[in-house]
Each structure stands twice: as C-alpha cells, then as structure tokens.
Amino acid sequence: MNTQSAEKRDVATEAEPASDAPEFAPDAEAADAAHEETPGDDLALRLAEVEAERDELKKRVMYALADTENLRKRAERERREAEAYGGTRLARDLLSVHDNLARAMEAADDALRAQNAAFIEGLELTQRELLNAFAKHRIETVTPEKGAKFDPNLHQAMFEAPVPGAEPGAIVEVMQPGFTISGRLLRPALVGVAKAAEGPAEA
C-alpha cells in the first residue's frame, strides 16, 4: 500500500512542470524591450531641447547684433548732424551782424565813400571775412531774383500786391536775404509777392 502511494507521488512529481520556469514571459520581454528603447528616446528628447535652446540663443544673438548695428548707425547719423548743424544757433546770431554790415554798405553814398575810403574798405573786408567764415561752415545766402517763383520752403512773403506785368506768385521785391546751413533752412528770405489783379466785380 505504501509502495503504491510512493509511486503515485513520483509520477505526479514528474508530470508537474518545473517550478524554475519564468512566469509571464511575454510581459517580461516587452519590459526588456521598453527598457532598451528608453535611452534612445531620452537622447532624442535631449537633442531636441538642445536644438531649441540653440535656436533661441541664435535668435537672441541676431537681435543683439541688429540692435548694435542700429545704435552704430544712429550714433554716426547724430555725429554727422552735430558736425553739420552744431553751429546753427551761433550762425543764426551772426546773421544780424551780416545784416548790419550790409545796411552800412548800402547807406554809404559816393561822397561818404570818397571822404572815408579807408573806413569803407574796412567794412568791406569785415563783410568779406564774415562771408568766408559762412562758406567754410556751409552757410549760403538765399537771394531770389525778382520775377522768380515764390518758394515757401525758402521764402517768406511779407506782402502781396497786384503788380502790372508780373505773374501771380512771382517775387517782386527782396527785403532781406535768407540763409541755409548744410542745405537746411536757417532763415527764409523776406520777399514781396505779386498777386492777381482784382476783377471789376471784386472792385
């Protein structure tokens, strides 16, 4: 009896699968595969982050270079303007000196010139030196001719009057010359302008 029981136990033992065999083998292989893919995914993600950071830094560098170039151009433009127009206030103050010398020269008649030749010559030399200093600093005179077209960018109309034979808008009198500095208006020329004659209805 005992011998038969022992034989049955031995047969059952041989029929049972080995306890050392791994359970859920497919899931373990999937986990191993996922474990093997993780380093590659991390590397790709890190590479994408580095590229994004590189693009952002590149963009910032480009913006910084553009700002620097704009500042350089602005500084250069301000330097040129200061060089060209830095003496505008002084030049405008010296215009009255020019006007007074011109009035003195116009007021001197032939008799006065004959009696005070040396004095008149001194005035002429002073006026010439002043005009030479103006030319050195690119200060030019604006003296329109009679009959020229009125230009509001260079002239200032002091009066309008109908003048026979003159076209409307033409300059008929120059009361004071104007000046420009480096092409920019320093003082407009004071002029009189012709206007159209009034018709019978308006009269």
Secondary structure, 3 states (H helix, E strand, C coil): CHHHHHHHHHHHHHHCCCCCCCCCHHHHHHHHHHHHHHHHHHHHHHHHHHHHHHHHHHHHHHHHHHHHHHHHHHHHHHHHHHHHHCCHHHHHHHHHHHHHHHHHHHHCCHHHHHHCHHHHHHHHHHHHHHHHHHHHCCEEEECCCCCCECCCCCEEEEEEEECCCCCCCEEEEEEECEEEECCEEEECEEEEEEECCCCCCCC
